[in-house]
Amino acid sequence: WALSNFDIGRQLGRGKFGNVYLAREKESQFVVALKVLFKRQIGETKVEHQVRREIEIQSHLRHPHILRLYAYFHDDARIYLVLEYAPQGTLFSALQAQPMKRFDDSQSATYIKALCSALLYLHERDIIHRDIKPENLLLGHKGVLKIADFGWSVHEPNSMRMTLCGTVDYLPPEMVLNKPHTKNVDLWSLGVLCFELLVGHAPFFSKTYEETYQKILKVDYKLPEHMSKAAAHLISKLLVLNPMHRMALDQIILHPWIVAHTQ
Ligand SMILES: CC(C)CCNC(=O)Cn1cc(-c2ccc3c(-c4nc5ccccc5[nH]4)n[nH]c3c2)cn1
């Protein structure tokens, strides 16, 4: 493959290492998201091996809720990633577009269940920390959720929350304290996401990083009146300080809140 195989369209997102464009393969007319990474920037920041590892991993993943990496190629200055195009954009923008800036139980449970199945698939392959937060989750045809690991902090033009190192709202206590992290970090992030989908903001959201860190380490969050008891129960089983005591993925899928609100 080469750049000449594609017609390039509008910019879909931008990030530290490069931008993402809508593109169409000329022969097949197949629409993709073409991500451009600049070698110079990657070389300077020594993430080259990480990019190779990511590409190697992602190109072999096949799951309905994980964004496909179809192909990659490079020229002297850039690396190009041919990624699945998600027509309905990020979950972050879908959340903002909600009248009350939040989803109901059945929409939220549907997203959480899809994420659980994608995380089970990744954990079975010892892949963790997929950085699950609304900015990194895309919506495909019919609004099907897709994990896109934006290791390179790619975000749509309108995602306000991105800071230098991205939002800290999703960091589990063990990462705030710089302890080694296990795949159970994803269970914590799942709890944070579940809260945010149902409420419209993250559970430990605060004005400053410091305050957010303190709240995370004390697991200090408040449940809004409108949240169902079943949802609150599931969240309380995921936002648990000790990583080993968080509810496992196969248990989450069987939780009454998920069962009651999904097909
Ligand atoms: C292999 C390694 C180096 C990283 C591979 N993974 C990624 O590059 C993760 N990534 C996915 C993207 C990305 C960003 C946006 C989109 C979109 C998309 N569809 C949109 C619809 C409306 C508005 C914005 C949209 N963005 N579809 N597919 C995408 C894919 C950017 N980075």
PDBQT file of the ligand as one rigid body, heavy atoms in Angstrom, charges set to zero:
ROOT
HETATM    1  C1  LIG A 301      -0.937   0.663  16.060  1.00  0.00    +0.000 C 
HETATM    2  C2  LIG A 301      -0.664   1.797  17.002  1.00  0.00    +0.000 C 
HETATM    3  C3  LIG A 301       0.456   2.698  16.572  1.00  0.00    +0.000 C 
HETATM    4  C4  LIG A 301      -1.898   2.583  17.326  1.00  0.00    +0.000 C 
HETATM    5  C5  LIG A 301      -3.086   2.053  16.547  1.00  0.00    +0.000 C 
HETATM    6  N1  LIG A 301      -4.231   2.592  17.148  1.00  0.00    +0.000 N 
HETATM    7  C6  LIG A 301      -4.563   3.825  16.862  1.00  0.00    +0.000 C 
HETATM    8  O1  LIG A 301      -3.997   4.568  16.091  1.00  0.00    +0.000 OA
HETATM    9  C7  LIG A 301      -5.748   4.278  17.596  1.00  0.00    +0.000 C 
HETATM   10  N2  LIG A 301      -6.402   5.342  16.863  1.00  0.00    +0.000 N 
HETATM   11  C8  LIG A 301      -7.604   5.224  16.293  1.00  0.00    +0.000 A 
HETATM   12  C9  LIG A 301      -7.873   6.476  15.815  1.00  0.00    +0.000 A 
HETATM   13  C10 LIG A 301      -9.116   6.873  15.195  1.00  0.00    +0.000 A 
HETATM   14  C11 LIG A 301      -9.622   8.145  15.427  1.00  0.00    +0.000 A 
HETATM   15  C12 LIG A 301     -10.856   8.518  14.892  1.00  0.00    +0.000 A 
HETATM   16  C13 LIG A 301     -11.562   7.589  14.121  1.00  0.00    +0.000 A 
HETATM   17  C14 LIG A 301     -12.804   7.587  13.498  1.00  0.00    +0.000 A 
HETATM   18  C15 LIG A 301     -13.756   8.651  13.492  1.00  0.00    +0.000 A 
HETATM   19  N3  LIG A 301     -14.974   8.561  12.982  1.00  0.00    +0.000 NA
HETATM   20  C16 LIG A 301     -15.575   9.760  13.193  1.00  0.00    +0.000 A 
HETATM   21  C17 LIG A 301     -16.855  10.213  12.886  1.00  0.00    +0.000 A 
HETATM   22  C18 LIG A 301     -17.209  11.517  13.248  1.00  0.00    +0.000 A 
HETATM   23  C19 LIG A 301     -16.298  12.320  13.920  1.00  0.00    +0.000 A 
HETATM   24  C20 LIG A 301     -15.019  11.846  14.226  1.00  0.00    +0.000 A 
HETATM   25  C21 LIG A 301     -14.693  10.551  13.846  1.00  0.00    +0.000 A 
HETATM   26  N4  LIG A 301     -13.539   9.831  14.030  1.00  0.00    +0.000 N 
HETATM   27  N5  LIG A 301     -13.007   6.395  12.902  1.00  0.00    +0.000 NA
HETATM   28  N6  LIG A 301     -11.922   5.635  13.136  1.00  0.00    +0.000 N 
HETATM   29  C22 LIG A 301     -11.032   6.331  13.874  1.00  0.00    +0.000 A 
HETATM   30  C23 LIG A 301      -9.800   5.942  14.401  1.00  0.00    +0.000 A 
HETATM   31  C24 LIG A 301      -6.807   7.291  16.140  1.00  0.00    +0.000 A 
HETATM   32  N7  LIG A 301      -5.892   6.562  16.768  1.00  0.00    +0.000 NA
ENDROOT
TORSDOF 0
